[in-house]
Amino acid sequence: MNAETGRKLIVAYIARGLAHEVASGLHERLGLDALHYSHGRGSGTMHTMTGSEMTEVDFLSVVVTEAQAEEVFAFMYEAGQIGRPGGGLIAQLPLRRAAAIGLSLPAEPAA
């Protein structure tokens, strides 16, 4: 698989309750229908030191082509309200790199 046809994994950690709305937008506006969302809770270093409650977040992940990656990333960033203080975190990486951690990868397709 060459760089032009590679896939990207985009993962966002956003405020609890937003993942369904963002996922619906990805489907309705960008035609994506292969994504995953869930929720969890945790606390960062500052929460542990101050004794604060745990924070609940939604996780949303999607695999896209390189051609879609920038548009999808921007949409998730805006719709997930990541740009505001405490808004969350979003990351993008080549899917091949994500799968390489401890997993055997399928053979490259024959040319």
Backbone as CSV, one residue per row, in Angstrom:
resi,resn,N_x,N_y,N_z,CA_x,CA_y,CA_z,C_x,C_y,C_z
1,MET,0.849,-1.172,0.000,0.000,0.000,0.000,0.894,1.234,0.000
2,ASN,0.722,2.127,-0.960,1.574,3.310,-1.015,0.970,4.455,-0.217
3,ALA,1.720,5.558,-0.097,1.303,6.684,0.749,-0.019,7.291,0.295
4,GLU,-0.304,7.283,-1.019,-1.530,7.901,-1.512,-2.775,7.089,-1.176
5,THR,-2.632,5.792,-0.991,-3.797,4.955,-0.725,-3.837,4.449,0.704
6,GLY,-2.981,4.947,1.574,-2.945,4.518,2.954,-4.193,4.938,3.713
7,ARG,-4.371,4.356,4.855,-5.499,4.672,5.729,-4.993,5.383,6.972
8,LYS,-5.863,6.178,7.568,-5.549,6.893,8.800,-6.552,6.503,9.878
9,LEU,-6.079,6.415,11.097,-6.934,6.220,12.259,-7.028,7.567,12.967
10,ILE,-8.242,8.041,13.162,-8.469,9.287,13.895,-9.244,8.932,15.150
11,VAL,-8.719,9.333,16.308,-9.343,9.050,17.596,-9.533,10.358,18.337
12,ALA,-10.743,10.562,18.849,-11.033,11.770,19.624,-11.565,11.382,20.999
13,TYR,-11.108,12.097,21.997,-11.617,11.999,23.358,-12.340,13.314,23.603
14,ILE,-13.663,13.241,23.715,-14.462,14.463,23.788,-15.397,14.428,24.990
15,ALA,-16.033,15.567,25.264,-16.932,15.684,26.406,-18.033,14.625,26.338
16,ARG,-18.360,14.074,27.478,-19.396,13.031,27.587,-20.695,13.519,26.955
17,GLY,-21.259,12.673,26.096,-22.525,12.987,25.472,-22.427,13.532,24.060
18,LEU,-21.217,13.834,23.578,-21.064,14.413,22.243,-20.792,13.386,21.142
19,ALA,-20.332,12.207,21.485,-19.892,11.250,20.459,-21.019,10.868,19.499
20,HIS,-22.206,10.643,20.010,-23.313,10.263,19.125,-23.606,11.373,18.120
21,GLU,-23.619,12.606,18.586,-23.870,13.747,17.699,-22.771,13.878,16.633
22,VAL,-21.529,13.745,17.025,-20.416,13.842,16.081,-20.470,12.673,15.094
23,ALA,-20.742,11.466,15.587,-20.841,10.286,14.719,-21.972,10.465,13.703
24,SER,-23.098,10.992,14.146,-24.218,11.238,13.226,-23.820,12.236,12.155
25,GLY,-23.099,13.277,12.548,-22.621,14.266,11.585,-21.651,13.681,10.581
26,LEU,-20.764,12.810,11.047,-19.825,12.154,10.135,-20.575,11.322,9.099
27,HIS,-21.644,10.679,9.538,-22.436,9.868,8.616,-23.245,10.742,7.655
28,GLU,-23.962,11.706,8.199,-24.851,12.535,7.381,-24.106,13.469,6.436
29,ARG,-23.048,14.099,6.906,-22.356,15.112,6.102,-21.218,14.564,5.263
30,LEU,-20.538,13.537,5.776,-19.368,13.034,5.065,-19.539,11.608,4.553
31,GLY,-20.681,10.994,4.819,-20.965,9.666,4.304,-20.205,8.533,4.964
32,LEU,-19.645,8.757,6.133,-18.899,7.704,6.825,-19.857,6.847,7.638
33,ASP,-19.692,5.542,7.531,-20.562,4.669,8.311,-19.799,3.566,9.046
34,ALA,-18.481,3.614,9.021,-17.664,2.643,9.742,-16.877,3.386,10.813
35,LEU,-17.481,3.517,11.982,-16.832,4.205,13.090,-17.238,3.552,14.398
36,HIS,-16.564,3.934,15.455,-16.841,3.354,16.762,-16.860,4.450,17.809
37,TYR,-17.843,4.398,18.694,-17.789,5.292,19.835,-18.246,4.590,21.098
38,SER,-17.719,5.085,22.204,-18.001,4.528,23.515,-17.733,5.614,24.545
39,HIS,-17.729,5.248,25.796,-17.386,6.238,26.823,-16.616,5.573,27.951
40,GLY,-15.985,6.423,28.735,-15.207,5.951,29.865,-14.976,7.086,30.838
41,ARG,-14.201,6.824,31.845,-13.888,7.871,32.815,-12.478,7.690,33.334
42,GLY,-11.929,8.758,33.819,-10.576,8.721,34.329,-10.208,10.070,34.910
43,SER,-8.980,10.178,35.331,-8.500,11.447,35.872,-7.044,11.617,35.480
44,GLY,-6.676,12.844,35.251,-5.302,13.154,34.903,-4.477,13.387,36.157
45,THR,-3.226,13.738,35.965,-2.322,13.974,37.086,-2.824,15.075,38.001
46,MET,-3.311,16.159,37.431,-3.792,17.270,38.260,-5.008,16.866,39.078
47,HIS,-5.897,16.058,38.506,-7.059,15.607,39.262,-6.630,14.742,40.441
48,THR,-5.636,13.890,40.222,-5.153,13.024,41.286,-4.546,13.845,42.415
49,MET,-3.764,14.868,42.069,-3.112,15.680,43.085,-4.109,16.530,43.869
50,THR,-5.175,16.979,43.211,-6.139,17.850,43.881,-7.296,17.080,44.495
51,GLY,-7.387,15.783,44.225,-8.463,14.979,44.778,-9.791,15.196,44.073
52,SER,-9.764,15.713,42.868,-10.993,15.971,42.118,-11.656,14.671,41.678
53,GLU,-12.916,14.788,41.357,-13.682,13.661,40.834,-13.138,13.218,39.482
54,MET,-13.477,12.011,39.105,-13.110,11.522,37.779,-13.957,12.234,36.733
55,THR,-13.401,12.345,35.541,-14.076,12.986,34.428,-14.572,11.918,33.467
56,GLU,-15.809,12.060,32.994,-16.334,11.137,31.999,-16.113,11.721,30.616
57,VAL,-15.714,10.865,29.674,-15.467,11.291,28.298,-16.053,10.272,27.337
58,ASP,-16.252,10.721,26.103,-16.621,9.834,25.009,-15.378,9.604,24.167
59,PHE,-15.267,8.409,23.602,-14.202,8.065,22.669,-14.860,7.856,21.310
60,LEU,-14.299,8.443,20.305,-14.817,8.276,18.948,-13.646,7.989,18.029
61,SER,-13.712,6.890,17.289,-12.627,6.565,16.367,-13.195,6.204,15.008
62,VAL,-12.413,6.532,13.984,-12.822,6.282,12.613,-11.573,6.028,11.772
63,VAL,-11.694,5.125,10.807,-10.623,4.855,9.858,-11.044,5.454,8.529
64,VAL,-10.161,6.258,7.949,-10.453,6.947,6.692,-9.272,6.827,5.734
65,THR,-9.513,7.164,4.488,-8.416,7.226,3.535,-7.611,8.491,3.799
66,GLU,-6.403,8.530,3.267,-5.594,9.750,3.418,-6.293,10.943,2.794
67,ALA,-7.015,10.725,1.700,-7.713,11.820,1.028,-8.821,12.411,1.902
68,GLN,-9.427,11.605,2.769,-10.500,12.074,3.646,-9.986,12.629,4.968
69,ALA,-8.770,12.295,5.343,-8.274,12.523,6.697,-8.383,13.972,7.168
70,GLU,-7.948,14.918,6.368,-7.949,16.309,6.817,-9.370,16.820,7.052
71,GLU,-10.278,16.507,6.137,-11.663,16.961,6.276,-12.342,16.321,7.493
72,VAL,-12.136,15.036,7.691,-12.735,14.333,8.818,-12.157,14.845,10.138
73,PHE,-10.837,15.013,10.178,-10.188,15.530,11.388,-10.764,16.891,11.750
74,ALA,-10.861,17.796,10.762,-11.396,19.140,11.016,-12.839,19.082,11.490
75,PHE,-13.639,18.216,10.882,-15.033,18.089,11.296,-15.129,17.611,12.739
76,MET,-14.372,16.563,13.072,-14.411,16.024,14.432,-13.923,17.049,15.445
77,TYR,-12.912,17.818,15.084,-12.374,18.851,15.968,-13.447,19.892,16.290
78,GLU,-14.124,20.375,15.239,-15.151,21.408,15.430,-16.397,20.854,16.120
79,ALA,-16.945,19.762,15.585,-18.184,19.211,16.132,-17.995,18.682,17.553
80,GLY,-16.794,18.193,17.853,-16.499,17.686,19.192,-16.112,18.758,20.183
81,GLN,-16.067,20.011,19.721,-15.746,21.168,20.570,-14.397,21.013,21.260
82,ILE,-13.441,20.474,20.532,-12.125,20.200,21.104,-11.322,21.480,21.315
83,GLY,-11.602,22.536,20.545,-10.844,23.773,20.656,-11.114,24.597,21.895
84,ARG,-12.110,24.244,22.676,-12.412,25.029,23.887,-11.615,24.463,25.072
85,PRO,-11.414,25.257,26.129,-10.695,24.746,27.304,-11.380,23.495,27.862
86,GLY,-10.615,22.460,28.084,-11.158,21.208,28.597,-11.942,20.427,27.569
87,GLY,-11.818,20.818,26.296,-12.634,20.225,25.236,-12.244,18.835,24.803
88,GLY,-11.080,18.384,25.129,-10.707,17.026,24.757,-9.411,16.950,23.989
89,LEU,-9.263,15.866,23.276,-8.025,15.573,22.567,-8.372,14.799,21.302
90,ILE,-7.673,15.098,20.218,-7.858,14.351,18.981,-6.481,14.011,18.418
91,ALA,-6.364,12.812,17.875,-5.082,12.369,17.314,-5.339,11.624,16.015
92,GLN,-4.343,11.685,15.145,-4.412,11.001,13.862,-3.082,10.308,13.619
93,LEU,-3.135,9.078,13.127,-1.906,8.375,12.798,-2.181,7.379,11.682
94,PRO,-1.135,6.993,10.964,-1.331,5.988,9.916,-1.858,4.697,10.543
95,LEU,-2.865,4.121,9.951,-3.448,2.887,10.483,-2.406,1.790,10.556
96,ARG,-1.519,1.738,9.596,-0.466,0.726,9.600,0.380,0.830,10.871
97,ARG,0.665,2.039,11.311,1.445,2.222,12.540,0.633,1.795,13.753
98,ALA,-0.662,2.081,13.759,-1.510,1.706,14.889,-1.593,0.194,15.021
99,ALA,-1.674,-0.508,13.899,-1.808,-1.956,13.918,-0.486,-2.665,14.180
100,ALA,0.630,-1.991,13.991,1.933,-2.635,14.101,2.320,-2.962,15.533
101,ILE,1.637,-2.422,16.495,2.010,-2.644,17.893,1.519,-4.020,18.343
102,GLY,2.390,-4.999,18.246,2.095,-6.331,18.739,1.204,-7.185,17.860
103,LEU,0.778,-6.682,16.723,-0.086,-7.459,15.851,0.628,-7.751,14.541
104,SER,0.396,-8.928,14.021,0.963,-9.195,12.698,0.088,-8.505,11.666
105,LEU,0.717,-7.936,10.663,0.001,-7.206,9.623,-0.228,-8.114,8.427
106,PRO,-1.333,-7.884,7.715,-1.553,-8.669,6.495,-0.487,-8.363,5.468
107,ALA,-0.244,-9.296,4.590,0.743,-9.102,3.535,0.280,-7.998,2.601
108,GLU,1.240,-7.291,2.017,0.922,-6.258,1.032,0.240,-6.900,-0.166
109,PRO,-0.760,-6.218,-0.746,-1.402,-6.798,-1.934,-0.411,-6.871,-3.090
110,ALA,-0.562,-7.899,-3.898,0.307,-8.054,-5.065,0.008,-6.957,-6.069
111,ALA,1.048,-6.419,-6.684,0.876,-5.315,-7.648,0.324,-5.778,-8.960
